Amino acid sequence: MSAISKGSPRVSPAPGGRPVSPAYNGLAGTWLEGWAALGAGVTNCLTAGLRAAPLPLDLPRWLSLATAGGRPSWATPHEIVFDTPIARLRDFSGPGGRGIIPALVLPPQAGHDSCIVDYATDQSQMQTIVASGLTRAYTLDWKGATPETADAAIQEYLDVIDAAIEHCGGRVNLIGDCQGGWLATIYAALAPERVNTLTIAGAPIDFHAGEPVIGGVLRWLAPGGDLSFYEALVAAGGGVLKGEHMLDGFIMIQPGAEVLRQLDLLCHLDDSGYVERYREFETWFKHTQDIPGAFYLWIVAHLFRDNALIDGTLAVRSELVDLAALDMPLNLLAGAKDHITPPDQVFALADYVTTPAEQVSRRISSGGHLGLFMGHEALAEHWPVLMAEVLRHSKPGRTVVRSR
């Protein structure tokens, strides 16, 4: 492997002919939803305050919880088996599984901790993978950028994946969430012999499909494709994109979710279970880590702006990334209410691969973006089905029939 050492919103057909309508209408739509959420939240809080009379809403406690901060943690015991400046490899393998091709997860690398794949004891993608019978299960854990890794680019990330696969035995079932999904796709296209099956969830492949909210932000901040704004952000961060800028961007494109979460907390301060769930999510969501500036600017230019992965012009170390090289079994998972990665962007991959049609699986969760990786519905109803299909292709003596 030489490369590794606009328009109106579309209604897309889902499996079984069921249409999937976008849950948003571009950037303006998310802001209108935010104002509507603010009105609804204020009304709910006033109603809750009246019901609780004569006891007032506990504003000091609410403010304390809303600003508490903290560092997220991994929920399941596991072992760190190697460590690089860019990422660690964490081993969640259970007993048994001899001869089964291991699973390797690539979490999102978007300014948050990778422990989203092991979010809680009852909301763990890693536990779900192991419980499906893929008892040899690993995940990369992306590190926050430092001055020493500020210049790390796509090549360095692919090298880390290659090293992780080598540690796992040289061939894996590759699973990528969001950013980890397009990264997995690029790696698999460059080294298909090292990937037994490919599974992506909430991962943009066709970055211009549907009416992506992030695409609207890019057109606003980079008119005519001029990336000066993004380059200035990286320069201001000393060569890295500060994680808090990524967090601000996520909040900006869906302000309604942030408004509702904070107002709902105010209305449920007497519910200890609700408060604990709030603290768990806020700790993960508000704890940020920096991204290498070179990697970030590469993503913005080649993927979000140029859509080069679909155009067939993307190259890494002078090697063209050809999606037609993907001929392994393919699993695609999207969220019907995903405002970050509309389903069209995920399912587009099937139109460019050479995987036999009967080996392409598409599933849609009813929720949004993060729910694909840690939501109860996705973990209970979708991931077990997809991982059962992966396991079918991963047992000792099983040979995946390639199309070439």
C-alpha positions as CSV (number, residue, x, y, z in Angstrom):
1,M,0.0,0.0,0.0
2,S,2.0,2.9,-1.3
3,A,-0.2,5.7,0.2
4,I,0.0,4.5,3.7
5,S,4.3,4.3,5.0
6,K,-28.5,23.4,-3.7
7,G,-31.5,23.3,-4.2
8,S,-34.5,22.1,-2.2
9,P,-34.1,19.4,0.3
10,R,-34.4,16.0,-1.2
11,V,-36.6,13.2,0.0
12,S,-34.5,10.1,-0.2
13,P,-35.6,6.5,-0.5
14,A,-34.7,4.4,2.5
15,P,-34.5,0.6,2.6
16,G,-37.9,-0.9,1.8
17,G,-39.0,2.2,-0.1
18,R,-39.7,4.3,3.0
19,P,-38.9,8.0,2.3
20,V,-36.7,9.9,4.6
21,S,-37.4,13.6,4.8
22,P,-34.7,15.9,6.1
23,A,-35.4,17.2,9.7
24,Y,-34.0,20.6,8.8
25,N,-34.1,23.1,6.0
26,G,-30.5,24.4,5.9
27,L,-28.8,26.7,8.4
28,A,-31.6,29.2,8.5
29,G,-34.0,26.3,9.4
30,T,-31.9,25.3,12.4
31,W,-31.8,28.9,13.7
32,L,-35.6,29.1,13.4
33,E,-35.9,25.9,15.3
34,G,-33.6,27.4,17.9
35,W,-35.9,30.4,18.4
36,A,-38.9,28.1,18.6
37,A,-37.1,25.9,21.1
38,L,-36.4,29.0,23.2
39,G,-40.1,29.9,23.3
40,A,-41.2,26.4,24.1
41,G,-38.5,26.1,26.8
42,V,-39.4,29.3,28.5
43,T,-43.0,28.3,28.5
44,N,-42.2,24.9,30.0
45,C,-40.1,26.5,32.7
46,L,-42.7,29.0,33.7
47,T,-45.3,26.2,33.8
48,A,-42.9,24.2,36.0
49,G,-42.3,27.2,38.2
50,L,-46.1,27.7,38.8
51,R,-46.5,24.0,39.6
52,A,-43.7,24.2,42.1
53,A,-45.0,27.3,43.9
54,P,-44.4,28.5,46.5
55,L,-40.9,26.9,45.9
56,P,-39.0,29.0,43.4
57,L,-36.9,27.5,40.6
58,D,-33.4,26.9,42.0
59,L,-31.4,29.2,39.7
60,P,-28.1,29.1,41.6
61,R,-28.0,25.2,41.5
62,W,-29.0,25.3,37.8
63,L,-26.1,27.7,37.0
64,S,-23.7,25.6,39.0
65,L,-24.6,22.4,37.1
66,A,-24.6,24.2,33.8
67,T,-21.1,25.4,34.3
68,A,-19.6,22.5,36.2
69,G,-17.3,21.1,33.5
70,G,-15.2,17.9,34.0
71,R,-13.4,15.3,32.0
72,P,-15.3,12.3,30.4
73,S,-14.2,8.8,31.0
74,W,-14.5,5.4,29.4
75,A,-17.2,3.1,30.9
76,T,-15.9,-0.4,30.3
77,P,-12.7,-2.0,31.6
78,H,-10.1,-2.4,28.8
79,E,-6.4,-2.2,28.0
80,I,-4.3,0.4,26.1
81,V,-2.1,-1.7,23.8
82,F,-0.2,1.0,22.0
83,D,0.3,4.7,22.2
84,T,1.3,7.2,19.5
85,P,1.4,11.0,19.5
86,I,-1.8,11.0,17.5
87,A,-3.9,8.2,19.0
88,R,-4.0,5.3,21.5
89,L,-5.3,1.8,20.6
90,R,-7.7,0.5,23.2
91,D,-8.5,-3.3,23.4
92,F,-12.0,-4.2,24.6
93,S,-11.7,-7.9,23.6
94,G,-13.6,-10.4,25.5
95,P,-13.0,-14.2,26.1
96,G,-13.1,-16.5,23.1
97,G,-13.2,-15.4,19.5
98,R,-10.1,-17.3,18.4
99,G,-9.8,-17.0,14.6
100,I,-12.5,-14.3,14.3
101,I,-11.3,-11.3,12.3
102,P,-11.2,-8.4,14.8
103,A,-13.2,-5.2,14.7
104,L,-11.5,-1.9,14.7
105,V,-13.5,1.3,15.5
106,L,-12.5,4.8,14.3
107,P,-14.4,7.3,16.5
108,P,-15.1,10.8,15.4
109,Q,-12.2,13.2,15.6
110,A,-14.1,16.5,15.8
111,G,-13.0,18.2,19.0
112,H,-14.5,15.7,21.4
113,D,-13.2,12.7,23.4
114,S,-13.3,9.4,21.6
115,C,-15.0,7.8,24.6
116,I,-18.4,8.5,22.9
117,V,-18.0,4.9,21.6
118,D,-18.0,3.7,25.3
119,Y,-20.3,6.4,26.6
120,A,-21.9,4.6,29.5
121,T,-22.4,1.1,30.8
122,D,-25.8,0.8,29.1
123,Q,-24.8,2.9,26.1
124,S,-21.6,1.5,24.7
125,Q,-20.9,0.8,21.1
126,M,-17.9,-1.2,22.1
127,Q,-20.0,-3.4,24.4
128,T,-22.5,-3.9,21.7
129,I,-19.8,-5.0,19.2
130,V,-18.4,-7.6,21.7
131,A,-21.9,-8.8,22.6
132,S,-22.6,-9.5,18.9
133,G,-19.9,-12.1,18.9
134,L,-17.0,-9.9,17.6
135,T,-15.2,-10.6,20.7
136,R,-11.9,-9.2,19.4
137,A,-12.7,-5.5,19.4
138,Y,-10.5,-2.5,19.4
139,T,-10.9,1.3,19.1
140,L,-8.6,4.1,18.3
141,D,-8.7,7.0,20.8
142,W,-7.7,10.2,19.1
143,K,-5.6,12.5,21.2
144,G,-5.9,16.3,21.3
145,A,-3.4,18.2,19.2
146,T,-0.3,19.7,20.7
147,P,2.4,22.0,19.3
148,E,4.3,18.8,18.4
149,T,1.4,17.3,16.4
150,A,0.0,20.5,14.9
151,D,1.4,19.6,11.5
152,A,-0.1,16.1,11.5
153,A,-2.1,15.6,8.3
154,I,-4.1,12.9,6.6
155,Q,-1.0,10.8,5.9
156,E,-0.2,10.6,9.6
157,Y,-3.7,9.6,10.5
158,L,-3.7,6.8,7.9
159,D,-0.4,5.6,9.2
160,V,-1.8,5.3,12.7
161,I,-4.7,3.2,11.3
162,D,-2.3,1.0,9.4
163,A,-0.3,0.5,12.6
164,A,-3.4,-0.4,14.5
165,I,-4.5,-2.9,11.9
166,E,-1.0,-4.4,11.9
167,H,-1.3,-4.8,15.7
168,C,-4.7,-6.5,15.2
169,G,-3.2,-9.1,12.9
170,G,-3.2,-7.3,9.5
171,R,-6.8,-7.5,8.6
172,V,-9.9,-6.1,10.3
173,N,-13.6,-5.3,10.2
174,L,-13.3,-1.5,9.9
175,I,-16.0,0.6,11.6
176,G,-16.0,4.4,11.3
177,D,-18.3,6.9,13.1
178,C,-18.8,10.3,11.5
179,Q,-15.3,11.7,10.7
180,G,-14.0,8.2,11.5
181,G,-16.3,6.9,8.8
182,W,-14.8,8.9,5.9
183,L,-11.4,8.2,7.2
184,A,-12.1,4.5,7.3
185,T,-13.4,4.8,3.7
186,I,-10.3,6.5,2.5
187,Y,-8.1,3.9,4.2
188,A,-10.1,1.0,2.8
189,A,-10.0,2.4,-0.7
190,L,-6.2,2.6,-0.5
191,A,-5.7,-0.8,1.2
192,P,-8.8,-3.0,0.5
193,E,-6.8,-6.2,1.2
194,R,-6.5,-5.2,4.8
195,V,-10.3,-4.5,5.3
196,N,-12.6,-7.5,5.6
197,T,-15.8,-5.5,5.9
198,L,-16.5,-1.8,6.1
199,T,-19.2,-0.2,8.3
200,I,-19.8,3.5,8.5
201,A,-22.3,5.4,10.7
202,G,-23.2,9.1,10.3
203,A,-20.2,9.5,8.0
204,P,-20.3,12.1,5.2
205,I,-19.1,10.6,1.9
206,D,-20.8,12.9,-0.6
207,F,-20.4,16.1,1.4
208,H,-22.7,18.1,-1.0
209,A,-25.7,15.8,-0.9
210,G,-29.0,16.8,0.6
211,E,-29.0,20.2,2.2
212,P,-26.2,19.9,4.8
213,V,-26.2,22.5,7.5
214,I,-22.4,22.5,7.6
215,G,-22.3,23.2,3.9
216,G,-24.4,26.3,4.5
217,V,-21.9,27.5,7.1
218,L,-19.0,26.9,4.8
219,R,-20.6,28.9,2.0
220,W,-21.2,31.7,4.5
221,L,-17.7,31.7,6.0
222,A,-15.8,30.9,2.9
223,P,-17.4,32.8,0.0
224,G,-16.1,31.6,-3.3
225,G,-14.2,28.9,-1.6
226,D,-11.8,31.3,0.1
227,L,-10.6,29.6,3.3
228,S,-9.0,32.7,4.9
229,F,-11.4,32.5,7.8
230,Y,-10.5,28.9,8.6
231,E,-6.8,29.6,8.1
232,A,-7.0,32.5,10.5
233,L,-8.7,30.3,13.1
234,V,-5.8,27.8,12.9
235,A,-3.2,30.6,13.0
236,A,-4.9,32.1,16.1
237,G,-4.6,28.7,17.8
238,G,-0.9,28.5,17.2
239,G,-1.3,26.0,14.4
240,V,-4.2,24.0,15.8
241,L,-7.9,24.4,15.7
242,K,-9.0,25.0,19.3
243,G,-11.6,22.5,20.4
244,E,-13.8,25.3,21.8
245,H,-14.2,26.7,18.3
246,M,-15.5,23.3,17.1
247,L,-17.9,23.3,20.1
248,D,-19.1,26.8,19.3
249,G,-19.7,25.7,15.7
250,F,-21.8,22.7,16.7
251,I,-23.9,24.8,19.0
252,M,-24.3,27.5,16.3
253,I,-25.7,25.1,13.7
254,Q,-28.3,23.6,16.1
255,P,-28.9,26.2,18.8
256,G,-32.3,24.7,19.7
257,A,-30.7,21.6,21.2
258,E,-28.5,23.7,23.5
259,V,-31.4,25.9,24.5
260,L,-33.7,23.1,25.3
261,R,-31.1,21.1,27.2
262,Q,-30.3,24.0,29.6
263,L,-34.0,24.9,30.1
264,D,-35.0,21.3,30.6
265,L,-32.4,21.0,33.3
266,L,-33.9,24.0,35.1
267,C,-37.3,22.3,35.0
268,H,-36.0,18.9,36.3
269,L,-33.7,19.9,39.1
270,D,-35.7,17.7,41.5
271,D,-35.2,14.6,39.3
272,S,-31.9,13.1,40.3
273,G,-31.9,10.6,37.4
274,Y,-32.4,13.5,34.9
275,V,-29.6,15.6,36.5
276,E,-27.2,12.7,36.3
277,R,-27.9,12.1,32.7
278,Y,-27.5,15.8,32.0
279,R,-24.1,15.9,33.8
280,E,-22.9,12.8,31.9
281,F,-23.7,14.3,28.5
282,E,-22.5,17.8,29.4
283,T,-19.2,16.4,30.6
284,W,-18.6,14.7,27.3
285,F,-20.0,17.5,25.1
286,K,-18.4,20.5,26.7
287,H,-15.0,18.9,27.3
288,T,-13.0,19.7,24.1
289,Q,-9.7,18.8,22.5
290,D,-7.7,20.5,19.8
291,I,-7.3,19.3,16.2
292,P,-4.1,19.5,14.2
293,G,-4.4,22.5,12.0
294,A,-2.9,20.8,8.9
295,F,-5.4,18.0,9.2
296,Y,-8.4,20.3,9.8
297,L,-7.6,22.6,6.8
298,W,-7.1,19.5,4.6
299,I,-10.6,18.3,5.6
300,V,-12.2,21.7,4.9
301,A,-10.5,22.2,1.6
302,H,-10.6,18.7,0.0
303,L,-13.8,17.2,1.5
304,F,-16.2,20.0,2.6
305,R,-15.4,22.5,-0.1
306,D,-14.2,20.4,-3.1
307,N,-16.1,17.1,-2.4
308,A,-13.0,15.4,-3.8
309,L,-13.8,12.0,-2.4
310,I,-16.9,11.8,-4.7
311,D,-15.4,13.7,-7.6
312,G,-12.6,11.2,-7.9
313,T,-9.8,13.7,-7.5
314,L,-8.7,13.0,-3.9
315,A,-5.2,11.8,-3.7
316,V,-3.0,10.9,-0.7
317,R,0.8,10.7,-1.2
318,S,0.1,11.0,-4.9
319,E,-2.1,7.9,-4.9
320,L,-5.7,8.4,-6.1
321,V,-8.4,7.4,-3.6
322,D,-10.7,5.3,-5.9
323,L,-14.0,4.3,-4.2
324,A,-14.4,1.6,-6.8
325,A,-11.6,-0.3,-5.0
326,L,-14.1,-0.9,-2.2
327,D,-15.5,-4.4,-2.9
328,M,-15.9,-5.7,0.6
329,P,-19.2,-6.2,2.4
330,L,-20.5,-2.7,3.2
331,N,-22.8,-1.5,6.1
332,L,-24.3,2.0,6.1
333,L,-26.1,3.5,9.1
334,A,-27.7,7.0,9.0
335,G,-30.0,9.0,11.3
336,A,-33.3,10.3,10.0
337,K,-32.9,13.5,12.1
338,D,-29.2,13.9,11.6
339,H,-28.5,17.6,10.9
340,I,-24.8,17.0,10.8
341,T,-24.7,14.2,8.2
342,P,-28.0,13.8,6.3
343,P,-28.7,10.2,5.2
344,D,-28.0,11.0,1.5
345,Q,-24.4,11.8,2.4
346,V,-23.9,8.4,4.0
347,F,-25.8,6.2,1.5
348,A,-24.1,7.8,-1.4
349,L,-21.1,5.5,-0.9
350,A,-23.1,2.6,-2.2
351,D,-23.3,4.3,-5.7
352,Y,-19.5,4.3,-6.1
353,V,-18.3,0.9,-4.7
354,T,-18.0,-2.4,-6.5
355,T,-19.4,-4.4,-3.6
356,P,-22.1,-6.8,-4.8
357,A,-25.5,-5.3,-4.2
358,E,-26.5,-8.2,-1.9
359,Q,-23.6,-7.4,0.4
360,V,-24.6,-3.8,1.0
361,S,-26.8,-3.1,4.0
362,R,-28.5,0.2,4.7
363,R,-30.2,1.1,8.0
364,I,-31.8,4.3,9.3
365,S,-32.2,5.2,13.0
366,S,-35.0,7.5,13.9
367,G,-32.7,9.8,15.9
368,G,-30.0,12.3,15.2
369,H,-26.2,12.3,14.8
370,L,-24.8,11.4,18.2
371,G,-27.6,8.9,18.8
372,L,-26.0,6.8,16.1
373,F,-23.1,6.1,18.3
374,M,-24.5,6.1,21.8
375,G,-28.4,6.2,21.6
376,H,-30.5,3.4,23.0
377,E,-32.4,2.8,19.7
378,A,-29.3,2.5,17.5
379,L,-27.4,0.3,20.0
380,A,-30.4,-2.0,20.6
381,E,-32.0,-2.2,17.1
382,H,-29.4,-1.3,14.5
383,W,-25.9,-2.1,15.6
384,P,-26.6,-5.7,16.6
385,V,-28.1,-6.4,13.2
386,L,-25.2,-4.8,11.3
387,M,-22.6,-6.6,13.6
388,A,-24.3,-9.9,13.1
389,E,-23.7,-9.5,9.3
390,V,-20.1,-8.5,10.0
391,L,-19.7,-11.6,12.2
392,R,-21.1,-13.8,9.4
393,H,-18.2,-12.7,7.2
394,S,-15.6,-13.0,10.0
395,K,-15.7,-16.5,11.3
396,P,-12.8,-18.9,10.8
397,G,-12.7,-20.5,7.4
398,R,-15.1,-17.9,6.0
399,T,-14.0,-16.3,2.7
400,V,-15.6,-13.1,1.6
401,V,-16.4,-13.3,-2.1
402,R,-14.9,-10.3,-3.8
403,S,-16.3,-8.8,-6.9
404,R,-12.9,-8.6,-8.6
